[in-house]
Amino acid sequence: MHKKIYRVIAFQNVGPYTLAITFDDDSVQTIDFEPILYGPLYGPLRDLAMFNQVRLDPNFHTLVWPNDADFDPETLHDWPRHQAIWLAAAKQWPSDSA
């Protein structure tokens, strides 16, 4: 079975912690990241100024932040399938970013 590799080609900030992400297959996923922004890697992104520093990594074709937080493009592409797992995991992460 061949697994499709997706690439993020663009994104737009459409609300607090919410991005509309466009992929190389012309699909778009709108994701509210706020519920999963916990723990040492994603917790710092609760600072909206930090979250808004998201950029498109030209080598890995995904979203990255200044603190090296990122997501696998396949996870972003298929977010409805992965969302419950991420939400459950985020509940286990420390609530502070220290």
N, C-alpha and C positions, 0 to 999 in steps of 0.2 A: 504494500500500500504506500503510495507516494503522498507525503505530507506537503501541503501548500505552504510556502514561505511568504508571508505578507510583509509589506513595507509601508511605513507611514510616509505619505508624501506631502501632507499639509495638516495644519490644525488651526482652529480658531477658538479663542476664549469667548464663550457664550454666556458666562455667568460666574459667580464666585465658585471656585474649585471645579468648574465644569468646562470641558473642552469638547468641541466637535472635531473628530479626527477622521481624516480622509486617507484611504488606503489605495494601493496601486491597482486594485481591482475595481476602483471607483465606488466602493462602498464607504459609508460614513457611520461612525459610532459616536453618539453623544454620551459622555460619561461624567457623572458627578463623583469626583474622587474624595470628597470630604469625609464620607463614612469610613474610609480605610486609612486616613492619614494619622496613623499612630506608630509608635515604636521608634527606634533610633534612626531608621532610614527614612521613613515617610512622615514621621511626626514633625520634623522641622518645616514641612510643607504646609502645615496648618497656619503658618504665617503667610497671609495672602500675598504679601510682597515677594516672598520667596517662591511661592507657588507660581506666581505670574512670570517668573524668570525661566519658565520652561522653554526649551528650544528643541529643534529637530536635529538629531545627530546624523550627519551626512554619511558616516561609515556604517552605522548599525541600523539606520532607517527606523528609529523609534524616538520617543520623547525622552528627554533627559533634563535633569535639574542641576543647579550648581553644586549640590551636595552629592552628586553621582547617583541619585535615585533615578530609576528607570523602570520600564515595564517591557516584557517581551511583546513584540508586535502581534503575535498570534493571540495572546491574552487580551490585548486591546481590541483586536478585530472581532473576537468571539466573546466579548464582555458578558453578554447575557448568560452564557454557559458557565463563565468563571466567577461571576459576581458573588454568588452565595458562598463560595469557598473563600474568597478574599475577605468578605465581611466576617465570616466565622474566625478566620485567622487574625484579623485586626482586633477582635475582641480579646484576644489573648496577649496582644502586644502591650507594653507599658504605655500609659496615657501621656506621660511626659516625654519630651524629646531630649532630655539630658542624658 
